[in-house]
Amino acid sequence: MTITLDEFLATPLSVPVGQPLRVAVYSRMAHGIRSHVFGLGSALPRESELGERLNVSRTVVREALMLLEEDGLIRTRRGVGRFVVPALPRPGLEQLHPFESILSAPGHPIQVERLEMTLQRPTDFVMQGLGLDEDSNAWFCESRLSLDGEPVALVQEHIPAGIYLRAISQVAADRIQELQVGSHTLLSGLADMLGPVFGPGQCRITAGIAGVTRAKLLNLQPCDPLLVLTQTAGLSGKAAYLAKYVVVPGIEQLSIQQAPQPAATITGP
């Protein structure tokens, strides 16, 4: 059954417990784009109209639109408006080393502060990147990376949960509780647990702005620019790890390594 744009926007916004409003709006808009309620290449309603029809503030709408643009679903034409992209992006497989090791410099180690690790219902970003369905769950891990006491990056990581994780690695499924605490990113913990088994693939790098929420965590202004790296890593031929790395301007030692990892023996199914 085809749903009209008016019907789509009139449907009350569903906000799962613990999910920020900006993420709920992002998920609603992303679903509308992928289901072609918003036609490819079409103009989006203005922020004020979206806020009024979804019953949220313009600030929430602005941050949701920022996420949609980072993920390649919309584009901004300055002075004209925001438009759905002409063709939807396809998630790729990428291989990056744990981000704290990438940003570390000799004599200047990166400090990792774990902010959150919880089970969550997947957003469109997570479903597309990990091949999950909307009734599944995924682990979400957020860490703040600092250099010489100053925040330099946020790392937001996702891996499948439950039967999806067991299908990829029984070892990871049995030991996932061990990764809920620690001064390391999720990828670093998985690499220590399983060995160098992720990859290969490609990396997507885009420019973005901090927005209100990330600005507070990184000691920035909401309009400050950021570098955004989106990573999806495979394991045993299946999508297993999805991350968004948000890097403050001025970081000098960012180095992306794309060489294939050596083969490793994985115990368990």
C-alpha positions in Angstrom: 0.0 0.0 0.0 1.4 3.4 -1.0 1.5 6.0 1.7 1.5 9.7 0.9 3.9 12.2 2.4 1.1 13.8 4.4 0.1 10.5 5.9 3.8 9.6 6.6 4.4 12.9 8.5 1.1 12.7 10.3 2.0 9.3 11.9 3.0 9.9 15.5 6.8 9.7 16.1 7.8 6.5 17.8 10.6 7.0 20.3 12.0 3.9 22.0 13.0 4.2 25.6 16.4 5.8 25.9 16.6 6.9 22.3 17.4 10.6 21.7 14.7 12.5 19.8 17.2 13.4 17.0 17.8 9.7 16.4 14.1 9.0 16.3 13.6 11.8 13.7 16.6 10.6 11.8 15.2 7.0 11.7 11.8 8.2 10.6 13.2 10.4 7.8 15.7 7.7 6.7 12.9 5.1 6.4 10.8 7.6 4.4 13.8 8.1 2.0 14.5 4.4 1.6 10.8 3.6 1.1 10.6 6.4 -1.5 8.0 8.4 0.4 10.5 11.2 -0.2 11.3 10.7 -3.9 14.9 10.4 -5.0 16.2 13.9 -5.9 13.1 15.6 -4.4 13.3 18.6 -2.1 12.6 18.1 1.6 10.2 20.3 3.6 11.8 23.1 5.6 13.1 22.6 9.1 10.2 24.5 10.6 7.6 22.5 8.7 9.2 19.2 9.7 9.4 20.2 13.3 5.8 21.2 13.4 4.5 18.1 11.7 6.7 15.7 13.8 6.0 17.7 17.0 9.7 18.3 17.8 11.9 21.4 17.9 13.9 22.9 15.0 17.1 22.0 16.8 16.1 18.3 16.9 15.2 18.4 13.2 18.5 20.2 12.3 20.6 17.5 14.1 18.6 14.7 12.4 19.1 16.3 9.0 22.8 16.6 9.8 23.0 12.9 10.4 21.1 12.2 7.2 23.6 14.2 5.2 26.6 12.6 6.9 25.2 9.2 5.9 24.7 10.2 2.3 20.9 10.2 2.2 20.4 14.0 1.6 22.4 16.9 0.2 22.3 20.6 1.0 22.2 23.2 -1.8 23.2 26.5 -0.2 20.5 29.1 -0.7 18.1 26.6 -2.2 17.3 23.8 0.4 17.9 20.2 1.2 17.3 17.4 -1.3 17.2 13.6 -1.3 20.2 12.2 -3.1 19.5 10.9 -6.7 20.7 7.4 -5.8 20.8 5.7 -2.4 24.3 4.9 -1.1 25.3 1.3 -0.7 27.1 0.3 2.6 30.6 -0.8 2.0 33.0 -3.0 3.9 36.0 -1.3 5.4 39.0 -2.1 7.5 40.5 0.3 10.0 42.6 -0.3 13.0 41.2 0.7 16.5 40.8 4.4 16.4 42.8 5.2 19.5 45.9 3.6 17.8 45.3 5.6 14.7 45.3 8.9 16.6 48.1 8.1 19.0 51.5 9.9 18.4 54.9 9.0 19.9 54.9 10.2 23.5 51.2 11.3 23.3 48.9 8.3 23.9 45.2 8.6 23.4 43.0 8.3 26.5 39.7 6.5 26.0 36.6 7.3 28.2 33.7 4.9 27.8 30.5 6.9 27.8 27.9 4.2 27.1 27.5 0.6 26.1 23.9 -0.6 25.8 21.6 -2.8 23.8 19.4 -0.8 21.4 16.9 -1.3 18.6 18.7 -0.6 15.4 18.3 2.7 13.5 18.2 2.8 9.7 22.0 3.5 9.7 22.6 0.3 11.8 20.2 -1.9 9.9 21.7 -1.0 6.5 25.3 -1.3 7.8 24.9 -4.6 9.6 22.2 -6.2 7.6 19.7 -6.4 10.5 16.0 -6.2 10.6 13.9 -3.8 12.6 12.9 -6.4 15.2 16.6 -7.1 16.1 18.9 -5.6 18.7 22.4 -4.3 18.4 25.1 -3.3 20.9 25.9 0.4 20.9 29.2 1.6 22.4 30.2 5.3 22.6 33.6 6.5 23.7 35.3 9.9 23.9 39.0 10.0 22.9 41.3 12.7 24.4 44.9 13.7 23.6 46.8 15.5 26.3 43.6 16.0 28.2 41.6 17.6 25.3 38.8 15.8 23.5 39.7 14.9 19.9 37.1 12.4 18.8 33.9 10.5 19.5 33.7 6.9 18.5 30.2 5.4 18.1 30.3 1.7 17.5 27.7 -1.0 16.7 27.8 -4.8 16.5 25.0 -7.3 16.1 23.5 -8.9 19.2 21.8 -12.2 20.0 21.5 -14.8 17.2 23.0 -12.3 14.7 26.2 -12.2 16.8 26.3 -15.9 17.4 26.0 -16.5 13.6 29.2 -14.5 13.2 31.3 -15.5 16.2 30.2 -17.8 19.1 33.3 -16.6 21.0 32.2 -13.0 20.8 28.6 -13.8 21.7 29.8 -15.8 24.8 32.2 -13.1 26.0 30.5 -9.8 25.0 29.8 -9.0 28.6 33.5 -8.6 29.1 33.6 -5.7 26.8 31.0 -3.6 28.6 33.6 -1.9 30.7 37.2 -0.8 30.0 39.4 2.0 28.7 39.3 1.0 25.1 37.0 1.2 22.1 34.8 -1.7 21.2 36.9 -2.6 18.1 40.0 -2.7 20.2 38.4 -5.1 22.7 37.1 -7.3 19.9 40.6 -7.4 18.3 42.2 -8.4 21.6 39.5 -11.1 22.0 39.4 -12.5 18.4 42.6 -11.4 16.8 43.1 -9.5 13.5 40.0 -10.9 11.8 38.1 -7.8 10.5 38.1 -6.6 6.9 38.8 -5.9 4.2 36.8 -3.0 2.7 36.7 0.7 2.0 36.3 3.9 4.1 33.9 6.8 3.5 35.0 10.2 4.8 32.7 13.2 4.8 32.7 16.7 6.4 30.1 17.6 9.0 29.4 20.0 11.8 29.3 19.3 15.5 25.7 20.1 16.4 24.5 20.7 19.9 25.0 17.2 21.4 28.4 16.4 20.0 29.6 20.0 20.6 29.1 19.5 24.4 31.1 16.3 24.4 34.0 17.7 22.4 34.1 21.2 23.9 33.2 22.8 20.5 30.6 25.2 19.2 27.6 23.6 17.5 28.5 25.1 14.1 32.2 24.0 14.2 33.3 21.7 11.4 34.1 18.0 11.9 35.6 15.1 10.0 33.3 12.1 9.9 34.6 8.6 9.1 32.1 5.8 8.6 33.4 2.3 8.9 31.8 -1.1 8.3 34.0 -4.2 8.9 33.3 -7.8 8.0 34.0 -11.0 9.9 33.7 -14.4 8.3 32.2 -12.8 5.2 29.4 -11.1 7.1 28.9 -7.5 8.2 29.9 -7.5 11.8 31.0 -4.0 12.9 29.7 -0.5 12.1 31.2 2.7 13.5 31.1 6.5 13.0 34.3 8.3 14.0 33.8 12.1 14.6 37.1 14.0 14.7 37.7 17.6 15.8 39.4 20.0 13.4 43.2 20.4 13.6 44.1 16.8 14.5 47.3 16.2 12.7 48.2 12.5 13.1 45.2 10.9 11.4 46.4 8.0 9.3 44.1 5.5 7.6 45.6 2.1 6.9 43.9 -0.2 4.3 46.3 -3.1 3.9 44.7 -6.5 4.1 44.9 -8.2 7.5 46.6 -11.7 7.8 44.4 -14.7 8.0 43.5 -15.9 11.5 42.0 -19.0 13.0 38.6 -18.4 14.6 37.5 -20.8 17.2 33.8 -21.6 17.4 31.2 -21.1 14.6 
